[in-house]
Amino acid sequence: MDTFLMFLLVGLLAQSVDGALGMAYGVIANTVLLAFGVPPATASASVHVAKIFTGGASAASHIAHRNILWPLFWPLAIGGVVGGVVGAYVLTGVPGERIKPYILVYLLLIGAWVLWRAGHNIRNRIFPPRLSGPLGVVGGFLDAIGGGGWGPTVTSTLVGAGTEPRRAIGTVNSAELLVTSAISAAFLVALLTGRWDGGALENHAWAIGGLIVGGLIAAPFAGWITKRVPAKILTYGVGGLIILLAGYQALQLAGIAP
């Protein structure tokens, strides 16, 4: 029960940040699971199972508050499903750590660009829909590999390109439901076909349950928070969080942080 309550708090915190800024649920939850010694593939699968529930509630909130750009939604979602399935296949058979340094460099650069934009009055514009599909593929792949990467990659790119922050966050959060469902299904197929032993998922049931309940408590407020917070504050928040998360993961790679 102590494990359940602790991960309920983790899920509450992670979903509050994710709902407001369009990223970090997977990164926060996955980092905590890894810190407890859960294998990477098992941690990623656990987080994605939890995100099916929290993502549904968050998407409903963003739809209700009209935070979604539908011309971007479907290409992002379809691309994310493709990339996520491929990423899950790779993670269950091949370590994904080799590409992580390149991802972190990309995120640090994007984070710096987003912060620069926040301090300058640059006109918002819609990200080209023809490019949103490939962006979704990359985001889905990185999300499956790292247990969290959809938001930092996709939200930061859309905001950096000039998309209105609340609509970028709402669109990415809502598309994530389909991406997460596909990644979870891919892990299930890998488990059933014997490609992956599952890392004793049942041993982490309390943690997964806590992540789900904590996330469900926070998720309904996602659309309301994003709609009420000024665009400049959201932009600063997105940029700052990207740099913070990428910096921490870089310290982990260097063996400096746990």
C-alpha positions as CSV (number, residue, x, y, z in Angstrom):
1,M,0.0,0.0,0.0
2,D,2.9,2.3,0.7
3,T,4.0,1.8,-2.9
4,F,0.6,2.6,-4.2
5,L,0.4,5.9,-2.2
6,M,3.8,6.9,-3.3
7,F,3.1,6.4,-7.0
8,L,-0.3,8.0,-6.6
9,L,1.6,11.2,-5.6
10,V,4.1,10.6,-8.5
11,G,1.1,10.2,-10.9
12,L,-0.6,13.3,-9.5
13,L,2.5,15.5,-9.9
14,A,3.4,14.1,-13.3
15,Q,-0.1,14.5,-14.8
16,S,-0.4,18.0,-13.4
17,V,2.7,19.1,-15.2
18,D,1.9,17.1,-18.3
19,G,-1.6,18.5,-18.5
20,A,-0.5,22.1,-18.1
21,L,2.7,22.0,-20.3
22,G,2.0,19.1,-22.7
23,M,4.9,16.9,-21.5
24,A,6.7,15.1,-18.6
25,Y,4.2,12.5,-17.4
26,G,6.2,9.7,-19.0
27,V,9.6,11.2,-18.2
28,I,8.8,11.7,-14.5
29,A,7.1,8.4,-14.0
30,N,9.6,6.4,-16.0
31,T,12.5,8.1,-14.2
32,V,11.0,7.1,-10.8
33,L,10.4,3.5,-11.9
34,L,14.0,3.2,-13.2
35,A,15.3,4.6,-9.9
36,F,13.5,1.7,-8.2
37,G,15.4,-0.8,-10.4
38,V,12.6,-1.6,-12.8
39,P,14.1,-2.7,-16.2
40,P,13.7,-0.1,-19.0
41,A,11.2,-2.1,-21.1
42,T,9.1,-3.0,-18.1
43,A,9.2,0.7,-16.9
44,S,8.1,1.9,-20.4
45,A,5.3,-0.6,-20.6
46,S,4.1,0.3,-17.1
47,V,4.0,4.0,-17.9
48,H,2.2,3.5,-21.2
49,V,-0.5,1.3,-19.6
50,A,-1.1,4.1,-17.0
51,K,-1.1,6.8,-19.7
52,I,-4.0,5.0,-21.5
53,F,-6.3,6.0,-18.6
54,T,-4.8,9.4,-17.8
55,G,-4.5,10.3,-21.5
56,G,-8.2,9.6,-22.0
57,A,-9.2,12.0,-19.2
58,S,-6.7,14.6,-20.3
59,A,-7.9,14.5,-24.0
60,A,-11.5,14.8,-22.9
61,S,-10.6,18.0,-20.9
62,H,-8.7,19.5,-23.9
63,I,-11.6,18.7,-26.3
64,A,-14.1,20.3,-23.9
65,H,-12.0,23.5,-23.8
66,R,-11.4,23.6,-27.5
67,N,-7.6,23.4,-27.2
68,I,-7.1,21.1,-30.3
69,L,-5.9,21.9,-33.8
70,W,-7.6,19.1,-35.7
71,P,-5.6,19.6,-39.0
72,L,-2.5,18.7,-36.9
73,F,-4.1,16.1,-34.7
74,W,-4.7,13.2,-37.1
75,P,-1.3,13.3,-38.9
76,L,0.5,13.6,-35.5
77,A,-1.6,10.7,-34.1
78,I,-1.1,8.4,-37.1
79,G,2.6,9.2,-37.3
80,G,3.0,8.7,-33.5
81,V,1.3,5.2,-33.7
82,V,3.7,4.1,-36.5
83,G,6.8,5.4,-34.6
84,G,5.6,4.1,-31.3
85,V,5.0,0.6,-32.5
86,V,8.5,0.5,-34.2
87,G,10.1,1.9,-31.0
88,A,8.4,-0.7,-28.8
89,Y,9.7,-3.4,-31.1
90,V,13.2,-2.0,-30.9
91,L,13.1,-1.6,-27.1
92,T,12.0,-5.1,-26.5
93,G,14.9,-6.5,-28.5
94,V,17.7,-3.9,-28.7
95,P,18.9,-1.4,-26.1
96,G,17.9,2.2,-27.1
97,E,20.5,4.1,-25.1
98,R,22.8,4.6,-28.0
99,I,20.6,7.3,-29.6
100,K,19.7,9.1,-26.3
101,P,22.6,11.6,-26.4
102,Y,21.5,12.8,-29.8
103,I,17.9,13.2,-28.5
104,L,19.1,15.2,-25.6
105,V,21.2,17.6,-27.7
106,Y,18.1,18.2,-29.9
107,L,15.9,18.9,-26.9
108,L,18.4,21.3,-25.3
109,L,18.5,23.3,-28.6
110,I,14.7,23.3,-28.9
111,G,14.4,24.3,-25.3
112,A,16.7,27.3,-25.8
113,W,14.8,28.3,-28.9
114,V,11.5,28.2,-27.1
115,L,12.8,30.3,-24.3
116,W,14.1,32.8,-26.8
117,R,10.7,33.0,-28.5
118,A,9.0,33.6,-25.1
119,G,11.1,36.8,-24.7
120,H,10.2,38.1,-28.2
121,N,6.8,39.0,-29.6
122,I,6.8,36.6,-32.5
123,R,3.5,36.0,-34.3
124,N,1.9,32.6,-33.7
125,R,1.5,30.4,-36.7
126,I,0.2,26.8,-37.4
127,F,2.9,24.1,-37.8
128,P,2.7,22.8,-41.5
129,P,0.3,19.8,-41.4
130,R,2.4,18.0,-44.0
131,L,5.3,17.9,-41.5
132,S,3.3,16.8,-38.5
133,G,3.1,13.2,-39.7
134,P,7.0,12.8,-39.7
135,L,7.2,14.7,-36.4
136,G,4.7,12.2,-35.0
137,V,6.8,9.2,-36.1
138,V,9.9,10.6,-34.4
139,G,7.9,11.5,-31.2
140,G,6.2,8.1,-31.0
141,F,9.5,6.3,-31.5
142,L,11.3,8.2,-28.8
143,D,8.3,7.9,-26.5
144,A,8.4,4.1,-26.7
145,I,12.2,3.9,-26.4
146,G,12.4,6.1,-23.3
147,G,9.0,5.6,-21.6
148,G,8.4,9.4,-22.2
149,G,9.4,11.6,-25.0
150,W,6.3,12.3,-27.0
151,G,5.5,15.6,-25.2
152,P,9.1,16.9,-25.0
153,T,9.7,16.2,-28.7
154,V,6.4,17.1,-30.3
155,T,5.1,19.9,-28.0
156,S,8.5,21.7,-28.0
157,T,8.8,21.5,-31.7
158,L,5.3,22.8,-32.3
159,V,5.7,25.7,-29.8
160,G,9.2,26.4,-31.2
161,A,7.7,26.6,-34.7
162,G,5.2,29.3,-33.5
163,T,2.1,27.3,-32.7
164,E,-0.1,28.9,-30.0
165,P,1.0,27.1,-26.8
166,R,-2.4,26.1,-25.5
167,R,-3.4,24.6,-28.8
168,A,0.0,22.8,-29.2
169,I,-0.4,21.3,-25.7
170,G,-4.0,20.3,-26.2
171,T,-3.3,18.7,-29.6
172,V,-0.3,16.8,-28.5
173,N,-1.9,15.6,-25.2
174,S,-5.0,14.4,-27.0
175,A,-3.1,12.6,-29.8
176,E,-1.0,10.9,-27.2
177,L,-3.9,8.7,-26.2
178,L,-3.8,6.9,-29.5
179,V,0.0,6.7,-29.5
180,T,0.0,5.3,-26.0
181,S,-2.6,2.7,-26.8
182,A,-0.7,1.5,-29.8
183,I,2.6,1.3,-27.9
184,S,0.9,-0.6,-25.1
185,A,-0.6,-3.0,-27.7
186,A,2.9,-3.5,-29.2
187,F,4.3,-4.4,-25.8
188,L,1.5,-6.9,-25.3
189,V,2.2,-8.5,-28.7
190,A,5.9,-8.8,-27.8
191,L,4.9,-10.4,-24.5
192,L,2.5,-12.9,-26.0
193,T,4.9,-13.9,-28.8
194,G,7.7,-14.5,-26.4
195,R,9.9,-11.7,-27.8
196,W,9.9,-10.1,-24.4
197,D,9.4,-11.8,-21.0
198,G,7.6,-8.7,-19.5
199,G,10.0,-8.2,-16.6
200,A,7.4,-9.6,-14.2
201,L,4.9,-6.8,-14.8
202,E,2.6,-8.2,-12.1
203,N,5.3,-7.3,-9.5
204,H,4.7,-3.7,-10.3
205,A,0.9,-3.7,-10.1
206,W,0.7,-1.4,-7.1
207,A,3.0,1.2,-8.8
208,I,1.0,1.1,-12.0
209,G,-2.3,1.4,-10.1
210,G,-0.9,4.4,-8.2
211,L,0.2,6.1,-11.4
212,I,-3.2,5.6,-12.9
213,V,-5.2,6.9,-9.9
214,G,-2.9,9.9,-9.4
215,G,-3.0,10.8,-13.0
216,L,-6.8,10.5,-13.2
217,I,-7.2,12.9,-10.3
218,A,-5.2,15.6,-12.1
219,A,-6.1,14.9,-15.7
220,P,-9.6,16.6,-15.8
221,F,-8.0,20.0,-15.0
222,A,-5.6,19.9,-17.9
223,G,-7.7,21.7,-20.4
224,W,-8.9,24.3,-17.9
225,I,-5.3,25.1,-16.7
226,T,-3.9,25.4,-20.3
227,K,-6.8,27.6,-21.4
228,R,-6.4,30.0,-18.4
229,V,-2.6,30.4,-18.2
230,P,-1.2,33.2,-20.4
231,A,0.6,32.1,-23.6
232,K,3.9,33.7,-22.6
233,I,4.0,31.9,-19.2
234,L,3.1,28.6,-21.0
235,T,6.0,29.2,-23.5
236,Y,8.5,29.9,-20.7
237,G,7.2,26.8,-18.9
238,V,7.6,24.6,-21.9
239,G,11.1,25.8,-22.7
240,G,12.3,25.7,-19.1
241,L,10.9,22.2,-18.5
242,I,12.5,20.9,-21.7
243,I,16.0,22.1,-20.6
244,L,15.5,20.8,-17.0
245,L,14.4,17.3,-18.1
246,A,17.1,17.0,-20.8
247,G,19.8,18.3,-18.5
248,Y,18.8,15.8,-15.8
249,Q,18.9,13.0,-18.3
250,A,22.3,14.1,-19.6
251,L,23.6,14.0,-16.0
252,Q,22.2,10.5,-15.7
253,L,24.0,9.4,-18.9
254,A,27.2,10.9,-17.5
255,G,26.7,8.9,-14.2
256,I,26.5,12.1,-12.1
257,A,22.7,11.8,-11.3
258,P,20.9,8.7,-10.0
